């Protein structure tokens, strides 16, 4: 139902001068994919470190809040790069992307991952050690890894659909 509401916007975006300009050049799209993957790396590396720390299987010598502060610039830079480059990639092929099931799954996972990231994940990772139970920490780590890797897998699957 939400997808039908958004369909005209996707068609307008894909048929805009920017959408047509981007879509007509495989070089432009290829460079956007390189930037997108660089952003993914910047986001996922520190996210994996924090997830492993939350699960209690690594980086235990560092305080969680300290580790979160040390990695936030990389995570946020990666997220911004991914969102900007992903938006431009989408614009260059909006109609075909929009119709794809894996694109829709990626967008749904991305929204959930963003909400989770800026609410519970941020709260738990910025808290003093011991503020939350080990169960809450482990579940937070597990969910964040599941969501972000889910976004990445769904994004990769777009190419095969």
N, C-alpha and C positions, 0 to 999 in steps of 0.2 A: 504494500500500500504506500509506504514512504517512497519506494523506488518509482512508482508511477507519478508521484508528485514531482520528483526531481528530474524525470525524463526530459521535459522541455528545457530545463536549465542546462543539462548535459548537451543536448543538441545545439542550443545557442552557443555554448562555450566551444564546442567542436567546430562550429561553422564560423566562429569569430575570425578576424584577421590574424590574431595571435595563434589560434588553434590551427588554422590552415598553414601559416608560416612554419610552425613547429612540425606539423605533420608531414610537410613536404620534404623534409630533410632527415635522412637517416643519421647523418653526422650530428646534427643538433640533438636528436633524441639519444644517440649513443653517448654523447658527452653528458647529457642529463642523467643517464643511467650510471655513469661513472661517479658523478657527484652523489647520486642517490645511494650507491653502494658504499661510498666513503662515509656518508652520514650514518648509514646502517652500522658500519664498523665502529664509528665513534660512539654510537649509542649502545650497541650490544656488548662491546668489550667491558666497559664499566658496569653495565647492568649485570653481566655474568659474574663479575667480581663481587658485586653487592649481593646477588642472589646466592652465590656460594657461601658468602659470609653469613647471610640470614639463615641458610640451611645448617650452619654450624660445621661445615666440612672444610673450611679453608679461611685464611686470613684472620684467624682468631686472635692473633697477637695485636691487631689494630682495633681500636674502638670503632663501632659501626658508624656513629655520627661523624667521626673524623674521616673515615673512609668515604662516606657520602659527600662530605664537604670537598674532599680532594678530587672527587670524580665528577661533581655536578657540572662543571664547565664543559667537560667532554660530552657528557650525556645530553646536555641542552644544545650544544653546538650540533651534535649529530642529529638530534630531533628536528632542529630548525632546518638543517640542510635537507633532511629527508622530506619534511613537509613541503618545503619550497620546490625542490626538484621533482618530487612526486606530483605536485599540483601541475607543474609545467608538462611533465610526461603525460599526465591524464589529459591536459588541454590539447595536446597534439594528436590524441586519438580517442577523444571523449566518448563518442558514440559507441565504438567497438568495446572499449574498456567497460563502460557503464553497463552494457548488456551481459557481461561475463559474470558467471556465478562466483568464481574465485575472487574477482575484484570486489564484489559485494561482501563476501566473507571477510576479505582483508579490511575493508572499511568498517565493518561491524566490530571486528577484533581491535582495530586501531582505536576506535572510540572508547571501547571498554578499557583498553590498555592505558589510554591517556587519562581517563577518569581515575582509574586505579592508581596510576603513577602520581598524580597530583593530589591524591587524598591519602589513602591508607599507607601506601608505600612510602610517601614522603614523611608521614607522621612517624612511622616505625623506624625508618632509617635515620631520622634526625633526633630521635629520643636517646636519652642516656642509656647505656647498657644496663640491662636488668629491668627496665621500665615495663617491658612487655614480656609475657611468658615465652618460653622456648617454642611452644606450640604456635603462638601467634607469629613469631618471627619466622619459623619454618614455613608456615602456610603463606605468609607474605612473600617469602623468597620463591616458593614453588609457583604461586599464582603469577607473579611478575615474570618469571622465566617462561612459563607456559604462554602467557599473553604475548610477550614480545617475540618469542620464537614462532608463535602461531601467526603473527603478522608477517614475519619474514617468510615462512613457508607458504602462506597464502599468496604473498607477493610473487614468489618464485613460480607457484603453480599457475599464475595468470598466463605465463608464456606458453604453457602446454594446453591451454583450454581454447 
